[in-house]
Amino acid sequence: MKNTITKSKLEKYYRITSRAFEVAKNSVTREKKEKAREILLMVSCYLEDSKYFKEKKDYVNSFACLNYAHGWLDSGARLKIFKVNDNKLFSV
């Protein structure tokens, strides 16, 4: 079903966002470290929240947290806070 958040779908997007998080952490531009730190903190918090909701079997809120986390990563990429060019992980 396209309108259902399954456990496998949730895990797929968790892997994608976690991978993008690792790439972003390793591609911070020197002059924007402070801004990157704020973004990475938010992403980390949303990833933890996603795990919390998944454990409660609340897949909707878990998936929402992943979307927020990835949105933060995409904003950092678009603002050139992260030097990334992978268009499968980021909207660049």
C-alpha positions, 0 to 999 in steps of 0.5 A: 500500500502506498498510503501505509508506513511499514516497518521496512519503509521506515527502516529504509528511510532511516538508513538513507537519512543516517547515511546522509547525516554521516556524509554531512558530518564529514563535509562541513565547510570550515567557515560555517562550523557553528551553523553546521553544529546547530543543524547536526544537533537538530538532525541527531535529535530527530533521529533519536526521536524517530527511534523512540517512536519506532519502539512505540510502534508509532510509525507515523511520528517516527517517519515524520521525525525522519522527514524533519531530520532530512529536511535539516540536512537538505537545508544545510546542503542548499545553504552550502554549509555542507560540501556535498554533491550526492543528489541521491542523499541531498537536494542539490 
